[in-house]
């Protein structure tokens, strides 16, 4: 159990802080908490799993295939498996990223 996600990562000037919650929650799915100061970004990443991105604090721009989406405080977005995407902090932002296997038939 985790009482307060926001207290688990702190902002640091000019760098992204992250913390894996996978072992703490005793599960196999990758779960990561990030603190991105305004202007910081995570560029051109993808995963073999689908991603759920929830903004816990702040606002985040997500770019997928040239399309830009803004997720605000408490917003949630899914990103398909193997989809290259970028994240950009429009303000100091803490986000929770949960990766889940896509079990839909192909």
N, C-alpha and C positions, 0 to 999 in steps of 0.2 A: 504494500500500500504506500502511496505517496500523498502526503497531505497538501503540499503546495508546490506545483511545478515551477512557478515563477522564481522561487527562492533557490532552485537548484543550479541555475547558471547566472553569471553576472556579466555585465557589459565591460569590455576592455577597449580602450582607444585603438583604432586602426587594426582590429583583428576580430575574428569570429570565434566565439566560445561555443563549445559543444559538449554534450554529455550523453553517453549511451545509457539507456534505461533498460536494455534487454536483460541483463543479468539480474538487476535489482527486482524486476518484475517476474523473473524466472520463466521467460517465454523464448521462443525461437525467432519470432519476427523482429527484424531490426526496428528499434524505436529510439529516436534521437531528439534531444532538446537542444535548440540553438538560441544564442543571443547574438543578433547582428546589429551593430551600431549603424546609424543612418549612413547611407552611401556604400556600405559593404555589400558584396555580392558573392554568390556561388554560381560559377559559370559552366555551362555546357556539361551537365551531368546527366546520367541516366541510371536505371536500375533494372534488373531482370524482374523485379516485383513492382506492382502498382504502389504508388505513394499517396498517402493522405497527408495533406499539409494543413495544419490548423494554426492560425495566428492567435496567440494568447495575449499579445500586447503589441501595439503599434500597427504598421501596415506594410505590406509586402507586394512587390510587383513580380509576377511570374510571366516569363516569356516562353512560348512554345510555338515553334515553326513561324516565328515572326509576329504572332498574335500576343498581345500583352493584356494581362488580367491583373486587377488589383484586389487583394484580399485584405480586408480591414479587421480590426479587433474582433475576435471571436468568430471570424469567417473560416470556412473549410473548403478545400478544393482537392479533387483527385487528379492524379497524373498517371496516364497509362504506362504499363510496363514497357521498357526499352525506348521510351520517349525522351529525346534530348530536351532539356529545359534549363532555364537560368532563373535564379532568384535574386532580387535586388531590394534592399531595405529602404523604403521611402521615409522612414523615421526609425528610431530605435525600436527594434522588434524582437520579440521572443516567439519562436515557433516550435511546434511539436510535429515531427515527421514520423509517420508510422508506415512501414512497408508491409504489404500483404500480397500473398500469392494470388494470381489471377487464375481462377479455376473454371472460367468459361470455356466451352468447347471451341477449338480453333478451326 
